[in-house]
Amino acid sequence: MHRNQITELLNIKYPIFQGGMAWVSDADLAGAVSNAGGLGIIAAGNAPADWVESEVNKIRKITDKPFGLNIMMMSPFKEDVCELAAKLEVPVIITGAGSPGNYLKLWKEKNIKVIPVCPSTSFALRMERYGADAVICEGSEAGGHIGQLTTMALVPQVVDAVNIPVIAAGGIADKRGAAAAFMLGASGVQVGTRFLVSKECNAHQNFKDKVISSKDVHTVVSGLSTGHPVRSIKNSITNKFKKLEKKGAPMDDFENIGRGALRKAVVEGDIKNGSLMAGQISGLIKEELSCSEIIDEVINGAYDLINNFKN
Amino acid sequence: MTFEKVKNILVEELGLEEDEVKLESNLKDDLEADSLDLAEVVINLEEEFDIEIPEEDYPKFVTVKDIVNFLEK
């Protein structure tokens, strides 16, 4: 078995995280991933603290292995969720969409491992200085809210800049992507879309089927002009965003269309007016497997690829 | 029939609803297709109709009708 910085740090078997996807990453999915030896992550998204608390209580019944909580720093319930996470002493906290700031100290006092998602080298360096245990570098191949840099460009630059482990994310869905990430210097990978299409994931079947049927060019980035670009699969709602962008419409117009759209896709299976947040690698995903099958293929497959490369 | 096939490809490649695609729809202004989208559509048309469409013909496709007329020729 392969041990590395990240598996040692978190006491997990395989260096793979399941991405924190709002509405998608609940206790069932995260629990399945943790039980399979990866790091399952519950996504707090914009959910209130009581939902987060019930999911954390639930995952502790599903698994005795480490798991993470992804906290979206732009959530209206940010403060409640940040304090709750400390109170519940979740093993790992992932922060996204902003800096964890002063909460980092609070969490470290509870011996929680803190891993911020970083869009740039300077951000990663700052997080390291603040005491982060590792960083996740997510390229713009990823689904959902994205940064500017691609995984291929971002990961090696951050790896060179910081001394803490780096987890690569964005565009990774199979053993080849994982092997490439390890070659870029990453200690682990975070995989989102592939786990969305897993048997244990509660996302609506329509959404999963849409990912399975989509091709390489079918995801688009919406809302660049708003400063909060989002990658999702092309449909009515992305076409509406495109029209708004051309018109130079104000932020409110985007919000009016976007409000509740992710829930529509994930929970209701509305593939027309729902926001089908998914990564560029969607086109590669052809079948729904269990989390343990995915982890085995991605991680053990990557090790085999690397070991056999010379031949 | 040709229109139906073209419509299916446009729906698939541009993330449209079937009722949004009409003969008179302007590909760029109504269906939000950029040049990359259009190239993707043309490649799919080539497969569907088992023909080859020269790149210099792409600019002729302004509306859905232009595509249908081209294919029926």
Chai-1 contact restraints between the chains, C-beta under 6 A:
chainA,res_idxA,chainB,res_idxB,connection_type,confidence,min_distance_angstrom,max_distance_angstrom,comment,restraint_id
A,V217,B,E40,contact,1.0,0.0,6.0,A-B,restraint_1
A,K234,B,G15,contact,1.0,0.0,6.0,A-B,restraint_2
A,N235,B,G15,contact,1.0,0.0,6.0,A-B,restraint_3
A,S236,B,E17,contact,1.0,0.0,6.0,A-B,restraint_4
A,T238,B,G15,contact,1.0,0.0,6.0,A-B,restraint_5
A,N239,B,E32,contact,1.0,0.0,6.0,A-B,restraint_6
A,K242,B,E32,contact,1.0,0.0,6.0,A-B,restraint_7
